[in-house]
Every structure is written in C-alpha cells, then in structure tokens.
Amino acid sequence: MRDGEKVVEDYRSVSLSPRAHPLALLRDKLTARRMITCAALKGIKDGRWGNLVGLVLLRQKPGLAKGVMSSTIENETDVASLVV
C-alpha cells in the first residue's frame, strides 16, 4: 500500500493519521495551482484575495447570523477561521 493510501485509510478509520496530513501529499500540485497554506494566510494583508484549501473541522451557521456562516479549516501547516 502506498503512503497516500495509508493516510486515506487512517482518516477513514480514526479521522487522523500519524503518517502525514492528506494535503501534504498534494502540496506540490496545490502550489502549482496557487493554493496557499493556512500558515501563509497570516502574511496576507487585509483586503487581499488568496486561494486556500483545507479540511473542514467545524462549520457554524447560527440562526441569528443573517445567513453568515463561519468555518474552521486545517491543512498541514495550521488552521484558519473563515467567514462566508
């Protein structure tokens, strides 16, 4: 079984992997598509756009939030909180 398959099986069975984060296996392809890491997001100035990819850890859409949703995502470098 290849490393990527092992990580997928780890996540499938226990929702985490001691081997690697799934996105670490795809980072070269993600970088080629100009996807930044959660850690790199901290260096982006307010009002700038960035493309970010991660696994969703938490999603909240409170009834009193007038349609606003917040999400917390993670990739192999850090976590990021998003407002949608």
MODELLER restraints for C-alpha pairs under 7 A, 6 or more apart:
rsr = mdl.restraints
at = mdl.atoms
rsr.add(forms.Gaussian(group=physical.xy_distance, feature=features.Distance(at['CA:4:A'], at['CA:25:A']), mean=6.79, stdev=0.5))
rsr.add(forms.Gaussian(group=physical.xy_distance, feature=features.Distance(at['CA:7:A'], at['CA:17:A']), mean=5.87, stdev=0.5))
rsr.add(forms.Gaussian(group=physical.xy_distance, feature=features.Distance(at['CA:7:A'], at['CA:19:A']), mean=6.50, stdev=0.5))
rsr.add(forms.Gaussian(group=physical.xy_distance, feature=features.Distance(at['CA:7:A'], at['CA:20:A']), mean=6.59, stdev=0.5))
rsr.add(forms.Gaussian(group=physical.xy_distance, feature=features.Distance(at['CA:7:A'], at['CA:22:A']), mean=6.47, stdev=0.5))
rsr.add(forms.Gaussian(group=physical.xy_distance, feature=features.Distance(at['CA:10:A'], at['CA:16:A']), mean=6.02, stdev=0.5))
rsr.add(forms.Gaussian(group=physical.xy_distance, feature=features.Distance(at['CA:10:A'], at['CA:17:A']), mean=5.17, stdev=0.5))
rsr.add(forms.Gaussian(group=physical.xy_distance, feature=features.Distance(at['CA:11:A'], at['CA:17:A']), mean=6.02, stdev=0.5))
rsr.add(forms.Gaussian(group=physical.xy_distance, feature=features.Distance(at['CA:21:A'], at['CA:76:A']), mean=5.40, stdev=0.5))
rsr.add(forms.Gaussian(group=physical.xy_distance, feature=features.Distance(at['CA:23:A'], at['CA:75:A']), mean=6.12, stdev=0.5))
rsr.add(forms.Gaussian(group=physical.xy_distance, feature=features.Distance(at['CA:23:A'], at['CA:76:A']), mean=6.24, stdev=0.5))
rsr.add(forms.Gaussian(group=physical.xy_distance, feature=features.Distance(at['CA:24:A'], at['CA:76:A']), mean=5.70, stdev=0.5))
rsr.add(forms.Gaussian(group=physical.xy_distance, feature=features.Distance(at['CA:34:A'], at['CA:51:A']), mean=6.78, stdev=0.5))
rsr.add(forms.Gaussian(group=physical.xy_distance, feature=features.Distance(at['CA:35:A'], at['CA:51:A']), mean=4.93, stdev=0.5))
rsr.add(forms.Gaussian(group=physical.xy_distance, feature=features.Distance(at['CA:35:A'], at['CA:52:A']), mean=5.20, stdev=0.5))
rsr.add(forms.Gaussian(group=physical.xy_distance, feature=features.Distance(at['CA:35:A'], at['CA:53:A']), mean=6.54, stdev=0.5))
rsr.add(forms.Gaussian(group=physical.xy_distance, feature=features.Distance(at['CA:36:A'], at['CA:51:A']), mean=6.05, stdev=0.5))
rsr.add(forms.Gaussian(group=physical.xy_distance, feature=features.Distance(at['CA:36:A'], at['CA:52:A']), mean=5.25, stdev=0.5))
rsr.add(forms.Gaussian(group=physical.xy_distance, feature=features.Distance(at['CA:37:A'], at['CA:52:A']), mean=6.35, stdev=0.5))
rsr.add(forms.Gaussian(group=physical.xy_distance, feature=features.Distance(at['CA:37:A'], at['CA:75:A']), mean=6.84, stdev=0.5))
rsr.add(forms.Gaussian(group=physical.xy_distance, feature=features.Distance(at['CA:37:A'], at['CA:77:A']), mean=6.41, stdev=0.5))
rsr.add(forms.Gaussian(group=physical.xy_distance, feature=features.Distance(at['CA:38:A'], at['CA:74:A']), mean=6.97, stdev=0.5))
rsr.add(forms.Gaussian(group=physical.xy_distance, feature=features.Distance(at['CA:38:A'], at['CA:75:A']), mean=6.48, stdev=0.5))
rsr.add(forms.Gaussian(group=physical.xy_distance, feature=features.Distance(at['CA:38:A'], at['CA:77:A']), mean=6.11, stdev=0.5))
rsr.add(forms.Gaussian(group=physical.xy_distance, feature=features.Distance(at['CA:38:A'], at['CA:78:A']), mean=5.24, stdev=0.5))
rsr.add(forms.Gaussian(group=physical.xy_distance, feature=features.Distance(at['CA:38:A'], at['CA:79:A']), mean=5.78, stdev=0.5))
rsr.add(forms.Gaussian(group=physical.xy_distance, feature=features.Distance(at['CA:38:A'], at['CA:80:A']), mean=5.75, stdev=0.5))
rsr.add(forms.Gaussian(group=physical.xy_distance, feature=features.Distance(at['CA:39:A'], at['CA:77:A']), mean=5.62, stdev=0.5))
rsr.add(forms.Gaussian(group=physical.xy_distance, feature=features.Distance(at['CA:39:A'], at['CA:78:A']), mean=5.44, stdev=0.5))
rsr.add(forms.Gaussian(group=physical.xy_distance, feature=features.Distance(at['CA:54:A'], at['CA:73:A']), mean=5.27, stdev=0.5))
rsr.add(forms.Gaussian(group=physical.xy_distance, feature=features.Distance(at['CA:54:A'], at['CA:74:A']), mean=4.88, stdev=0.5))
rsr.add(forms.Gaussian(group=physical.xy_distance, feature=features.Distance(at['CA:54:A'], at['CA:75:A']), mean=4.74, stdev=0.5))
rsr.add(forms.Gaussian(group=physical.xy_distance, feature=features.Distance(at['CA:55:A'], at['CA:73:A']), mean=5.21, stdev=0.5))
rsr.add(forms.Gaussian(group=physical.xy_distance, feature=features.Distance(at['CA:55:A'], at['CA:74:A']), mean=5.27, stdev=0.5))
rsr.add(forms.Gaussian(group=physical.xy_distance, feature=features.Distance(at['CA:55:A'], at['CA:75:A']), mean=6.38, stdev=0.5))
rsr.add(forms.Gaussian(group=physical.xy_distance, feature=features.Distance(at['CA:56:A'], at['CA:72:A']), mean=6.02, stdev=0.5))
rsr.add(forms.Gaussian(group=physical.xy_distance, feature=features.Distance(at['CA:56:A'], at['CA:73:A']), mean=4.38, stdev=0.5))
rsr.add(forms.Gaussian(group=physical.xy_distance, feature=features.Distance(at['CA:56:A'], at['CA:74:A']), mean=6.64, stdev=0.5))
rsr.add(forms.Gaussian(group=physical.xy_distance, feature=features.Distance(at['CA:57:A'], at['CA:72:A']), mean=5.50, stdev=0.5))
rsr.add(forms.Gaussian(group=physical.xy_distance, feature=features.Distance(at['CA:57:A'], at['CA:73:A']), mean=5.34, stdev=0.5))
rsr.add(forms.Gaussian(group=physical.xy_distance, feature=features.Distance(at['CA:57:A'], at['CA:74:A']), mean=6.92, stdev=0.5))
rsr.add(forms.Gaussian(group=physical.xy_distance, feature=features.Distance(at['CA:58:A'], at['CA:71:A']), mean=5.49, stdev=0.5))
rsr.add(forms.Gaussian(group=physical.xy_distance, feature=features.Distance(at['CA:58:A'], at['CA:72:A']), mean=5.12, stdev=0.5))
rsr.add(forms.Gaussian(group=physical.xy_distance, feature=features.Distance(at['CA:59:A'], at['CA:70:A']), mean=5.87, stdev=0.5))
rsr.add(forms.Gaussian(group=physical.xy_distance, feature=features.Distance(at['CA:59:A'], at['CA:71:A']), mean=4.40, stdev=0.5))
rsr.add(forms.Gaussian(group=physical.xy_distance, feature=features.Distance(at['CA:59:A'], at['CA:72:A']), mean=6.59, stdev=0.5))
rsr.add(forms.Gaussian(group=physical.xy_distance, feature=features.Distance(at['CA:60:A'], at['CA:69:A']), mean=5.71, stdev=0.5))
rsr.add(forms.Gaussian(group=physical.xy_distance, feature=features.Distance(at['CA:60:A'], at['CA:70:A']), mean=5.27, stdev=0.5))
rsr.add(forms.Gaussian(group=physical.xy_distance, feature=features.Distance(at['CA:60:A'], at['CA:71:A']), mean=6.27, stdev=0.5))
rsr.add(forms.Gaussian(group=physical.xy_distance, feature=features.Distance(at['CA:61:A'], at['CA:68:A']), mean=6.42, stdev=0.5))
rsr.add(forms.Gaussian(group=physical.xy_distance, feature=features.Distance(at['CA:61:A'], at['CA:69:A']), mean=4.55, stdev=0.5))
rsr.add(forms.Gaussian(group=physical.xy_distance, feature=features.Distance(at['CA:61:A'], at['CA:70:A']), mean=6.55, stdev=0.5))
rsr.add(forms.Gaussian(group=physical.xy_distance, feature=features.Distance(at['CA:68:A'], at['CA:84:A']), mean=5.96, stdev=0.5))
rsr.add(forms.Gaussian(group=physical.xy_distance, feature=features.Distance(at['CA:69:A'], at['CA:83:A']), mean=5.91, stdev=0.5))
rsr.add(forms.Gaussian(group=physical.xy_distance, feature=features.Distance(at['CA:69:A'], at['CA:84:A']), mean=5.09, stdev=0.5))
rsr.add(forms.Gaussian(group=physical.xy_distance, feature=features.Distance(at['CA:70:A'], at['CA:82:A']), mean=5.52, stdev=0.5))
rsr.add(forms.Gaussian(group=physical.xy_distance, feature=features.Distance(at['CA:70:A'], at['CA:83:A']), mean=4.41, stdev=0.5))
rsr.add(forms.Gaussian(group=physical.xy_distance, feature=features.Distance(at['CA:70:A'], at['CA:84:A']), mean=5.85, stdev=0.5))
rsr.add(forms.Gaussian(group=physical.xy_distance, feature=features.Distance(at['CA:71:A'], at['CA:81:A']), mean=5.78, stdev=0.5))
rsr.add(forms.Gaussian(group=physical.xy_distance, feature=features.Distance(at['CA:71:A'], at['CA:82:A']), mean=5.11, stdev=0.5))
rsr.add(forms.Gaussian(group=physical.xy_distance, feature=features.Distance(at['CA:71:A'], at['CA:83:A']), mean=6.46, stdev=0.5))
rsr.add(forms.Gaussian(group=physical.xy_distance, feature=features.Distance(at['CA:72:A'], at['CA:79:A']), mean=6.85, stdev=0.5))
rsr.add(forms.Gaussian(group=physical.xy_distance, feature=features.Distance(at['CA:72:A'], at['CA:80:A']), mean=5.63, stdev=0.5))
rsr.add(forms.Gaussian(group=physical.xy_distance, feature=features.Distance(at['CA:72:A'], at['CA:81:A']), mean=4.45, stdev=0.5))
rsr.add(forms.Gaussian(group=physical.xy_distance, feature=features.Distance(at['CA:72:A'], at['CA:82:A']), mean=6.14, stdev=0.5))
rsr.add(forms.Gaussian(group=physical.xy_distance, feature=features.Distance(at['CA:73:A'], at['CA:79:A']), mean=5.58, stdev=0.5))
rsr.add(forms.Gaussian(group=physical.xy_distance, feature=features.Distance(at['CA:73:A'], at['CA:80:A']), mean=5.42, stdev=0.5))
rsr.add(forms.Gaussian(group=physical.xy_distance, feature=features.Distance(at['CA:73:A'], at['CA:81:A']), mean=6.53, stdev=0.5))
rsr.add(forms.Gaussian(group=physical.xy_distance, feature=features.Distance(at['CA:74:A'], at['CA:80:A']), mean=6.31, stdev=0.5))
